[in-house]
Amino acid sequence: MSWRFAIEAADDPQSLPRIVGYFAQRWIVPSGVTMALRDGGMAIDVAVAVDTLDEQGAAIIAAKLRENVLVCHVTLLGGGDAIVAAAA
């Protein structure tokens, strides 16, 4: 299954490396990462196409991302872009 993490973060030089670091800690190489500056913040999309990442693992990464002080909002989207979890 593929996953997409839609993240709103603070406009800070450390936001992007900290977010990508959560995936590196689990030995996951994202299939795509995009970032755009919007309204004083960052919109970051991380796509993961790893067969070994199940829904529970993806939810754990999303929860860890939400704990980061630089992250404002995380939406986790599953295979068909169905929202699996969203929280500020």
C-alpha contacts under 8 A as a table, 3 or more apart, distances in Angstrom:
res1	aa1	res2	aa2	distance
1	M	49	A	6.50
1	M	50	V	6.92
1	M	51	D	5.96
1	M	53	L	7.72
1	M	54	D	7.57
1	M	78	G	7.39
1	M	79	G	5.69
2	S	47	A	7.33
2	S	48	V	5.66
2	S	49	A	4.34
2	S	50	V	6.56
2	S	51	D	7.67
2	S	78	G	6.36
2	S	79	G	5.20
3	W	47	A	5.79
3	W	48	V	5.09
3	W	49	A	6.37
3	W	58	A	7.49
3	W	76	L	7.16
3	W	77	L	5.81
3	W	78	G	4.95
3	W	79	G	6.17
4	R	45	D	6.79
4	R	46	V	5.65
4	R	47	A	4.47
4	R	48	V	6.24
4	R	76	L	5.93
4	R	77	L	5.03
4	R	78	G	6.57
4	R	81	D	7.61
5	F	45	D	5.63
5	F	46	V	5.09
5	F	47	A	6.45
5	F	62	A	7.38
5	F	74	V	6.72
5	F	75	T	5.80
5	F	76	L	4.77
5	F	77	L	6.30
6	A	43	A	7.37
6	A	44	I	6.05
6	A	45	D	4.69
6	A	46	V	6.69
6	A	74	V	5.70
6	A	75	T	5.03
6	A	76	L	6.42
6	A	77	L	7.70
7	I	42	M	7.99
7	I	43	A	5.88
7	I	44	I	5.02
7	I	45	D	6.11
7	I	71	V	7.16
7	I	72	C	7.60
7	I	73	H	5.72
7	I	74	V	4.55
7	I	75	T	6.45
8	E	41	G	6.98
8	E	42	M	5.70
8	E	43	A	4.83
8	E	44	I	6.28
8	E	71	V	6.10
8	E	72	C	5.39
8	E	73	H	5.04
8	E	74	V	6.49
9	A	15	S	6.56
9	A	41	G	5.81
9	A	42	M	5.06
9	A	43	A	6.54
9	A	44	I	7.47
9	A	70	L	5.55
9	A	71	V	4.21
9	A	72	C	5.15
9	A	73	H	6.99
10	A	15	S	6.69
10	A	40	G	7.44
10	A	41	G	4.75
10	A	42	M	5.94
10	A	70	L	5.20
10	A	71	V	6.30
10	A	72	C	6.98
11	D	15	S	7.23
11	D	37	L	7.30
11	D	40	G	6.03
11	D	41	G	4.29
11	D	42	M	5.44
12	D	15	S	5.48
12	D	41	G	7.99
12	D	70	L	7.65
13	P	16	L	7.00
14	Q	17	P	5.68
14	Q	18	R	6.02
15	S	18	R	5.37
15	S	19	I	6.18
15	S	70	L	6.10
15	S	71	V	7.55
16	L	19	I	5.22
16	L	20	V	6.22
16	L	44	I	7.74
17	P	20	V	5.19
17	P	21	G	5.96
18	R	21	G	4.97
18	R	22	Y	6.90
19	I	22	Y	5.68
19	I	23	F	7.54
19	I	65	L	6.78
20	V	23	F	5.52
20	V	24	A	6.50
21	G	24	A	4.88
21	G	25	Q	6.15
22	Y	25	Q	5.33
22	Y	26	R	6.99
22	Y	61	I	6.87
22	Y	64	K	7.65
22	Y	65	L	7.34
23	F	26	R	5.36
23	F	27	W	6.43
23	F	28	I	5.13
23	F	29	V	6.83
23	F	30	P	7.43
23	F	61	I	7.58
24	A	27	W	4.87
24	A	28	I	5.54
24	A	29	V	6.79
25	Q	28	I	7.56
28	I	48	V	7.90
28	I	50	V	7.61
29	V	48	V	7.42
30	P	33	V	6.83
30	P	46	V	6.54
30	P	47	A	5.71
30	P	48	V	4.70
30	P	49	A	7.10
31	S	46	V	7.78
31	S	47	A	5.51
31	S	48	V	5.25
31	S	49	A	6.08
32	G	45	D	7.85
32	G	46	V	5.85
32	G	47	A	4.99
32	G	48	V	7.05
33	V	44	I	7.17
33	V	45	D	5.65
33	V	46	V	4.59
33	V	47	A	6.34
34	T	44	I	5.65
34	T	45	D	5.24
34	T	46	V	6.70
35	M	42	M	6.58
35	M	43	A	5.58
35	M	44	I	4.40
35	M	45	D	6.50
36	A	42	M	5.69
36	A	43	A	5.27
36	A	44	I	6.63
37	L	40	G	6.92
37	L	41	G	5.77
37	L	42	M	4.60
37	L	43	A	6.28
38	R	41	G	5.27
38	R	42	M	5.73
38	R	43	A	6.56
50	V	53	L	5.66
51	D	54	D	7.47
53	L	56	Q	7.99
53	L	57	G	5.71
53	L	58	A	6.36
54	D	57	G	5.31
54	D	58	A	6.24
55	E	58	A	5.12
55	E	59	A	6.06
56	Q	59	A	5.07
56	Q	60	I	6.22
57	G	60	I	5.08
57	G	61	I	6.40
58	A	61	I	5.19
58	A	62	A	6.24
58	A	76	L	7.75
59	A	62	A	5.00
59	A	63	A	6.12
59	A	76	L	7.46
59	A	85	A	7.44
60	I	63	A	5.06
60	I	64	K	6.20
61	I	64	K	5.09
61	I	65	L	6.14
62	A	65	L	5.06
62	A	66	R	6.28
62	A	74	V	6.61
62	A	75	T	7.70
62	A	76	L	6.72
63	A	66	R	5.10
63	A	67	E	6.55
64	K	67	E	5.21
64	K	68	N	6.94
65	L	68	N	5.48
65	L	71	V	6.76
65	L	74	V	7.29
66	R	69	V	7.84
66	R	71	V	5.99
66	R	72	C	7.23
66	R	73	H	6.67
66	R	74	V	6.37
66	R	87	A	7.62
66	R	88	A	6.83
67	E	71	V	7.46
68	N	71	V	5.43
69	V	72	C	7.69
71	V	74	V	7.58
72	C	88	A	5.76
73	H	86	A	7.60
73	H	87	A	5.94
73	H	88	A	4.12
74	V	86	A	5.79
74	V	87	A	5.80
74	V	88	A	6.30
75	T	83	I	7.01
75	T	84	V	7.67
75	T	85	A	5.83
75	T	86	A	4.20
75	T	87	A	6.58
76	L	83	I	5.98
76	L	84	V	5.44
76	L	85	A	5.16
76	L	86	A	6.17
77	L	80	G	7.74
77	L	81	D	4.97
77	L	82	A	5.32
77	L	83	I	4.51
77	L	84	V	5.37
77	L	85	A	7.22
78	G	81	D	5.20
78	G	82	A	5.30
78	G	83	I	6.37
78	G	84	V	6.05
79	G	82	A	6.82
83	I	86	A	7.14
